[in-house]
Amino acid sequence: MGDAVLDIKNLSKRYNSKWALKNINLRLDKGRIYGLIGKNGAGKTTLMRMITGLSFPTEGIINVFGKSITRN
């Protein structure tokens, strides 16, 4: 395996009583090509918003290039 560009551990997002994402684990390695696919309402946009810092997770850790981007 190569270096991790993105490493997500136990990521969850809840809006009131509804879970948008629950316990997502994902590792994207340098030099690889990935696609994000899923049904409507699967949480793709919620995940991208958290990776880009437009939204914050309820639980879990997001590391980009080895540095945490999740706030306390």
C-alpha positions in Angstrom: 0.0 0.0 0.0 1.1 3.6 -0.7 0.8 6.7 1.4 -2.7 7.6 2.5 -4.0 10.8 1.0 -7.3 10.4 2.9 -7.9 8.3 5.9 -11.4 8.2 7.5 -12.1 6.3 10.7 -15.5 5.6 12.3 -17.0 8.7 10.7 -20.7 9.4 11.6 -23.0 12.3 11.0 -26.4 12.7 12.6 -29.1 15.3 11.9 -31.5 15.3 14.9 -32.5 11.7 15.2 -31.5 10.6 11.6 -28.1 9.2 10.7 -26.8 10.5 7.4 -23.6 8.4 7.8 -22.8 5.8 10.4 -19.3 4.3 11.1 -17.7 5.0 7.7 -14.1 3.8 7.3 -12.2 4.7 4.1 -8.6 5.0 3.0 -7.5 6.5 -0.3 -3.9 5.9 -1.3 -1.7 8.2 -3.3 -1.5 7.4 -7.1 -4.8 5.6 -7.2 -8.1 6.6 -8.9 -11.4 6.2 -6.9 -15.1 6.8 -7.5 -17.8 7.5 -5.1 -21.1 6.0 -6.1 -24.4 5.2 -4.4 -28.1 5.6 -4.4 -29.8 8.9 -3.7 -29.7 9.6 0.0 -26.7 7.3 0.6 -24.6 10.1 2.1 -22.2 10.9 -0.7 -22.7 14.7 -0.5 -22.6 14.6 3.3 -19.3 12.8 3.2 -17.8 15.2 0.6 -19.0 18.2 2.8 -17.2 16.8 5.8 -14.0 16.1 3.8 -14.0 19.7 2.5 -14.8 21.2 5.9 -18.2 22.5 5.0 -19.8 20.3 7.6 -18.5 18.6 10.7 -18.9 15.0 11.8 -20.8 13.9 14.9 -18.2 11.3 15.5 -15.0 10.0 13.9 -11.7 11.3 12.4 -10.8 12.6 9.0 -7.1 12.8 8.1 -5.9 14.4 4.9 -2.2 13.9 4.1 -1.7 12.7 7.7 -3.2 15.7 9.4 -6.5 15.8 11.1 -9.2 18.2 9.7 -11.8 17.3 12.2 -12.5 19.9 14.9 -12.8 19.1 18.6 
